[in-house]
Amino acid sequence: MAGSNVIGRVSKEVHEKLPTSGVITVDCSEEDEPTRVLHLPEVLACAVSSRFRDICKSTKKRCFQAEELLGQSVEKFRKIFDYNSIYDLLEVFSRWLYGIDFSEAKTACYNLWFFGQKIGSPFFQNDAIRQLCSTVKVEKSELSDMFEDCYNMGDLAQIWDRSDFAPDNELEYDQDTEVHWDNKQMLKFVLDVHAFVSLQDENVVRMVFLAGGRCTYHLTQIFVEAVKAGGFDGAPWEERNIHKYLLEETLADEGDAEEDDDDSHDEEEHEDDDSTDSDSIPKPVLKLSLKRKSPTED
């Protein structure tokens, strides 16, 4: 994958401010580890991430602890992100900001996508999808061999669990049969990949139906829709289909955003994290689009 070309995707106003941009410093050091600090160009970071924009608007300081950026403890963050460190994820984001190719990053693309969601950067999320699509080894026939990220039902279930179902809850959707897809592009992509690859990899079909549960129902719905349409319209990772999994590259407005509740899966620990948050730093927020959609609508 080539460089991200972030510069070419931001406004003229951002271009004009770049030469005099200040620097944001994030201290990602963890206990019993060497000091690990990252420096990011303020103007560019705030242009592509609502989280950076909001914390910089809330205070004059530009040196932050990782907990301030995350809005939660580093320990809890690592549990959610497969024990990837905040430094590893933010370092990839930093490279991406400077237009450096991050295809050699060891972090799974779906973790990068969820990190982009955490910091409110649809630009970064879209490039994580593009990077994932670029890793496909089309000559392979089995799902586990096709991607640099190893996919199996365990990964699929984890991606489901980490997806944001706040809008679904507000719409009172029954997740067993109905999903609001507008903020779950990574989950939709992985479901579509499983469905498409199952045509040539019988192991996928076996895994899907032995696992049961919500993923099985929604994969079955994808099969049904494909049959109605006369077959799949190419592979999900093909250039003509990638647009289905991309977000609009605009940042959430502060006034329109809802609180991002990444900790909803284990709320009993939520109060413990409050001690790591600064009163002057706003919580991460995520804009939610609540247009009702049918279970099978892209």
Stockholm file with secondary structure:
# STOCKHOLM 1.0

chainA/1-298         MAGSNVIGRVSKEVHEKLPTSGVITVDCSEEDEPTRVLHLPEVLACAVSSRFRDICKSTKKRCFQAEELLGQSVEKFRKIFDYNSIYDLLEVFSRWLYGIDFSEAKTACYNLWFFGQKIGSPFFQNDAIRQLCSTVKVEKSELSDMFEDCYNMGDLAQIWDRSDFAPDNELEYDQDTEVHWDNKQMLKFVLDVHAFVSLQDENVVRMVFLAGGRCTYHLTQIFVEAVKAGGFDGAPWEERNIHKYLLEETLADEGDAEEDDDDSHDEEEHEDDDSTDSDSIPKPVLKLSLKRKSPTED
#=GR chainA/1-298 SS CCCCCCGGGSCHHHHHHGGGCCEEEEECCCTTSCCCEEEEEHHHHHHHCHHHHHHHHHCSCCEEEHHHHHTSCHHHHHHHTTTCCHHHHHHHHHHHHTTCCCTTCCSCHHHHHHHHHHTTCHHHHHHHHHHHHHTCCTTCCSHHHHCSSCCCHHHHHHHHHHSCCHHHHHTTCCTTTCCCGGGCHHHHHHHHHHHHHTTTCHHHHHHHHHHCHHHHHHHHHHHHHHHHTTSCSSCTTSHHHHGGGCCCSCCCCTTTCEECCGGGGGGGGHHHHGGGSCTTSCCCEECCCCCCCCTTCC
#=GC SS_cons         CCCCCCGGGSCHHHHHHGGGCCEEEEECCCTTSCCCEEEEEHHHHHHHCHHHHHHHHHCSCCEEEHHHHHTSCHHHHHHHTTTCCHHHHHHHHHHHHTTCCCTTCCSCHHHHHHHHHHTTCHHHHHHHHHHHHHTCCTTCCSHHHHCSSCCCHHHHHHHHHHSCCHHHHHTTCCTTTCCCGGGCHHHHHHHHHHHHHTTTCHHHHHHHHHHCHHHHHHHHHHHHHHHHTTSCSSCTTSHHHHGGGCCCSCCCCTTTCEECCGGGGGGGGHHHHGGGSCTTSCCCEECCCCCCCCTTCC
//
